């Protein structure tokens, strides 16, 4: 029911027409009101005040009425007043907009539709004058835009299209900062229609240079990634498209702005790398990969000039310095976020989606290259923590291998920080845990890391005080490796040879073997020591990685000849290894045979007769015979052709044949012994040829002669060093292999 004031301000006919149930009647009354407002503005000096009174009457008596007919009439009236106001509308927008926007919540669809119609008229007349009220309008528009009624939604879309035209044409008057605040908040709404509306506005504003939407990316980027997980396919598709447009806009921005955006959005992208949906992970990696390329190309920018929109702008020296300072600061921000970037990339490196995994590998390579090319320091401690966490969270072999590659790179790039005690103590557990994993590739990568640690600094400068051991890094890592073998003997049996060969390939094998030998010498667990010696001995005598050690052992002078001549034995490799090798008598014998310590070998073989013939001992002797038959020991077998020069060697082989049961290994030795008999005949013939040559004034030297001293010591003439070693062997043999 209209008040008396309304009848006075609006006139009887207008009030009656606006409250009529017929739409045509209401529209006629609205047209009368439009003419009345125009007349008031033209004729009355207080025309604006009178218009304010008209709007107040329409609001209180019509729009805020409980009867839908009055609401519809009031909305018709508001639309007509807006048209009549023309340029004067700027003084009335604050009075026009709120009542119209509130009616979007009305229960009746036709009321909401007429509200869209009234709002359209206000915006159409106001044009850029409505931009200060943009957030209010857009926020109100989200309700009819998501309306279930098709006509209401269609009306809201018309208003939205009109607004976009106005903003596009008057971008310099648009308040982007305020809009982005509303955008970021409303992006939390899950209504798909509202999300579509917001996405359309981002897409509309991105090409408008005055809006500078790219500068505000950090405030709404996370909302866009959240939309990628929407249940509605169209929302996901449009969010993907907007993110693609946005990335293109970022990369085409000025260098300084790009770096600012990178530093402020990296955390959001890393978070999205851990999202459950593949689309978020994929797009986040694409962004990070592009950011990495920008950082990699940062140093290639022209130092004196820059191209901006096709025009070359010459920079002054002062601006150059400021620009460089800004970039250095941004680079520091990028480096500070490096650990989290690495973590996000590693999380995707074994993704079920092949394309994501491939892109993650590329991103990981980009980050590695970027860090290696930088002269500045990297955040070692946070990065190490992130790598350790990645290895602990994921049992993936691909992730662990990538983590180990990072550790290798850091050991080379910043060894001083990586080789600190606190850093190594954090790294050792996950690295040594990797050694027990089933994948061979990741084990090889872990061994390379250990090799880099062991060879990181000079032993004289390297001192690491640890709870379990102390010494240079080489010794510390070796002790930890042996401890791993002690804790899990299965690792020594299945992986021992691989680990030892890999370390010998990366390190100085002599230093490694000497360090291991000294550790074995102090080992209290005799069974472990025996197994270690057996494994290391086999690698020493067969592997390509230990060829230099075998060559050095061949140069060892016989201890018996040194003792006979009264010479002091040198601290050669043989003496470093021989005593620790006592823990495994068969390995000690193999070492003597290779190093051409025939007398020692003969003495050791003689002692085997006193050992209990266990299955393990016979198995090792069988392996020794197989080793003697291998191509590697061909030079030992050739020496059997000179039995008179190497009687101790012949006696050793005969003794082995006597110890072994008559099985496969015995038959092999028997065949060799038959060859020795032929060698005696050959040697007799050679001596005759040599004698004839001397008489005729010529000389012949057999090709297998080794240039050793021709006089072999007789039993009982051994030096004190050899006697001491044999005494130690007897003591160790009594502990390791009980006598019969």
Secondary structure as the mmCIF struct_conf table of DSSP 4:
data_model
#
loop_
_struct_conf.conf_type_id
_struct_conf.id
_struct_conf.beg_label_comp_id
_struct_conf.beg_label_asym_id
_struct_conf.beg_label_seq_id
_struct_conf.end_label_comp_id
_struct_conf.end_label_asym_id
_struct_conf.end_label_seq_id
HELX_RH_AL_P HELX_RH_AL_P1 UNK A 4 UNK A 10
HELX_RH_AL_P HELX_RH_AL_P2 UNK A 12 UNK A 18
TURN_TY1_P TURN_TY1_P1 UNK A 19 UNK A 19
BEND BEND1 UNK A 21 UNK A 22
HELX_RH_AL_P HELX_RH_AL_P3 UNK A 23 UNK A 43
TURN_TY1_P TURN_TY1_P2 UNK A 45 UNK A 46
HELX_RH_AL_P HELX_RH_AL_P4 UNK A 47 UNK A 57
HELX_RH_PI_P HELX_RH_PI_P1 UNK A 58 UNK A 63
TURN_TY1_P TURN_TY1_P3 UNK A 64 UNK A 64
BEND BEND2 UNK A 65 UNK A 67
HELX_RH_AL_P HELX_RH_AL_P5 UNK A 68 UNK A 85
HELX_RH_3T_P HELX_RH_3T_P1 UNK A 86 UNK A 91
TURN_TY1_P TURN_TY1_P4 UNK A 92 UNK A 92
HELX_RH_AL_P HELX_RH_AL_P6 UNK A 93 UNK A 102
HELX_RH_3T_P HELX_RH_3T_P2 UNK A 103 UNK A 105
BEND BEND3 UNK A 107 UNK A 108
HELX_RH_AL_P HELX_RH_AL_P7 UNK A 109 UNK A 126
HELX_RH_3T_P HELX_RH_3T_P3 UNK A 127 UNK A 133
HELX_RH_AL_P HELX_RH_AL_P8 UNK A 134 UNK A 145
TURN_TY1_P TURN_TY1_P5 UNK A 146 UNK A 146
BEND BEND4 UNK A 148 UNK A 149
HELX_RH_AL_P HELX_RH_AL_P9 UNK A 150 UNK A 169
TURN_TY1_P TURN_TY1_P6 UNK A 170 UNK A 170
HELX_RH_3T_P HELX_RH_3T_P4 UNK A 171 UNK A 173
HELX_RH_AL_P HELX_RH_AL_P10 UNK A 176 UNK A 186
TURN_TY1_P TURN_TY1_P7 UNK A 187 UNK A 188
HELX_RH_AL_P HELX_RH_AL_P11 UNK A 192 UNK A 206
TURN_TY1_P TURN_TY1_P8 UNK A 207 UNK A 207
TURN_TY1_P TURN_TY1_P9 UNK A 209 UNK A 211
HELX_RH_3T_P HELX_RH_3T_P5 UNK A 213 UNK A 216
HELX_RH_AL_P HELX_RH_AL_P12 UNK A 217 UNK A 227
TURN_TY1_P TURN_TY1_P10 UNK A 228 UNK A 229
BEND BEND5 UNK A 231 UNK A 232
HELX_RH_AL_P HELX_RH_AL_P13 UNK A 233 UNK A 251
TURN_TY1_P TURN_TY1_P11 UNK A 252 UNK A 252
BEND BEND6 UNK A 253 UNK A 253
HELX_RH_AL_P HELX_RH_AL_P14 UNK A 255 UNK A 273
TURN_TY1_P TURN_TY1_P12 UNK A 274 UNK A 274
BEND BEND7 UNK A 276 UNK A 277
HELX_RH_AL_P HELX_RH_AL_P15 UNK A 278 UNK A 296
TURN_TY1_P TURN_TY1_P13 UNK A 297 UNK A 297
HELX_RH_3T_P HELX_RH_3T_P6 UNK A 298 UNK A 300
BEND BEND8 UNK A 301 UNK A 301
BEND BEND9 UNK A 303 UNK A 304
STRN STRN1 UNK A 305 UNK A 308
TURN_TY1_P TURN_TY1_P14 UNK A 309 UNK A 310
STRN STRN2 UNK A 311 UNK A 314
HELX_LH_PP_P HELX_LH_PP_P1 UNK A 315 UNK A 316
HELX_RH_AL_P HELX_RH_AL_P16 UNK A 317 UNK A 336
TURN_TY1_P TURN_TY1_P15 UNK A 337 UNK A 337
HELX_RH_AL_P HELX_RH_AL_P17 UNK A 338 UNK A 348
TURN_TY1_P TURN_TY1_P16 UNK A 349 UNK A 350
BEND BEND10 UNK A 352 UNK A 353
HELX_RH_AL_P HELX_RH_AL_P18 UNK A 354 UNK A 373
BEND BEND11 UNK A 376 UNK A 376
HELX_RH_AL_P HELX_RH_AL_P19 UNK A 380 UNK A 393
HELX_RH_AL_P HELX_RH_AL_P20 UNK A 397 UNK A 413
HELX_RH_AL_P HELX_RH_AL_P21 UNK A 415 UNK A 418
TURN_TY1_P TURN_TY1_P17 UNK A 419 UNK A 419
BEND BEND12 UNK A 420 UNK A 420
HELX_RH_AL_P HELX_RH_AL_P22 UNK A 421 UNK A 434
TURN_TY1_P TURN_TY1_P18 UNK A 435 UNK A 436
BEND BEND13 UNK A 437 UNK A 438
HELX_RH_AL_P HELX_RH_AL_P23 UNK A 440 UNK A 454
TURN_TY1_P TURN_TY1_P19 UNK A 455 UNK A 455
BEND BEND14 UNK A 456 UNK A 457
TURN_TY1_P TURN_TY1_P20 UNK A 459 UNK A 461
STRN STRN3 UNK A 464 UNK A 465
BEND BEND15 UNK A 467 UNK A 468
STRN STRN4 UNK A 470 UNK A 471
HELX_RH_AL_P HELX_RH_AL_P24 UNK A 473 UNK A 487
HELX_RH_AL_P HELX_RH_AL_P25 UNK A 489 UNK A 506
BEND BEND16 UNK A 507 UNK A 507
HELX_RH_AL_P HELX_RH_AL_P26 UNK A 509 UNK A 521
TURN_TY1_P TURN_TY1_P21 UNK A 522 UNK A 522
BEND BEND17 UNK A 524 UNK A 524
HELX_RH_AL_P HELX_RH_AL_P27 UNK A 526 UNK A 542
HELX_RH_3T_P HELX_RH_3T_P7 UNK A 544 UNK A 546
HELX_RH_AL_P HELX_RH_AL_P28 UNK A 547 UNK A 554
TURN_TY1_P TURN_TY1_P22 UNK A 555 UNK A 555
HELX_LH_PP_P HELX_LH_PP_P2 UNK A 556 UNK A 558
HELX_RH_AL_P HELX_RH_AL_P29 UNK A 559 UNK A 565
TURN_TY1_P TURN_TY1_P23 UNK A 566 UNK A 566
HELX_LH_PP_P HELX_LH_PP_P3 UNK A 567 UNK A 570
HELX_RH_AL_P HELX_RH_AL_P30 UNK A 573 UNK A 578
TURN_TY1_P TURN_TY1_P24 UNK A 579 UNK A 579
HELX_RH_3T_P HELX_RH_3T_P8 UNK A 580 UNK A 583
BEND BEND18 UNK A 584 UNK A 584
HELX_RH_AL_P HELX_RH_AL_P31 UNK A 585 UNK A 594
TURN_TY1_P TURN_TY1_P25 UNK A 595 UNK A 596
HELX_RH_AL_P HELX_RH_AL_P32 UNK A 598 UNK A 608
TURN_TY1_P TURN_TY1_P26 UNK A 609 UNK A 610
STRN STRN5 UNK A 611 UNK A 611
HELX_RH_AL_P HELX_RH_AL_P33 UNK A 615 UNK A 628
TURN_TY1_P TURN_TY1_P27 UNK A 629 UNK A 629
BEND BEND19 UNK A 630 UNK A 630
HELX_RH_3T_P HELX_RH_3T_P9 UNK A 631 UNK A 633
HELX_RH_AL_P HELX_RH_AL_P34 UNK A 634 UNK A 639
TURN_TY1_P TURN_TY1_P28 UNK A 640 UNK A 641
TURN_TY1_P TURN_TY1_P29 UNK A 643 UNK A 645
HELX_RH_AL_P HELX_RH_AL_P35 UNK A 647 UNK A 659
BEND BEND20 UNK A 660 UNK A 660
TURN_TY1_P TURN_TY1_P30 UNK A 662 UNK A 663
HELX_RH_AL_P HELX_RH_AL_P36 UNK A 664 UNK A 696
TURN_TY1_P TURN_TY1_P31 UNK A 697 UNK A 697
TURN_TY1_P TURN_TY1_P32 UNK A 703 UNK A 704
BEND BEND21 UNK A 710 UNK A 710
HELX_LH_PP_P HELX_LH_PP_P4 UNK A 711 UNK A 714
TURN_TY1_P TURN_TY1_P33 UNK A 715 UNK A 716
HELX_RH_AL_P HELX_RH_AL_P37 UNK A 720 UNK A 736
BEND BEND22 UNK A 737 UNK A 737
STRN STRN6 UNK A 739 UNK A 739
#
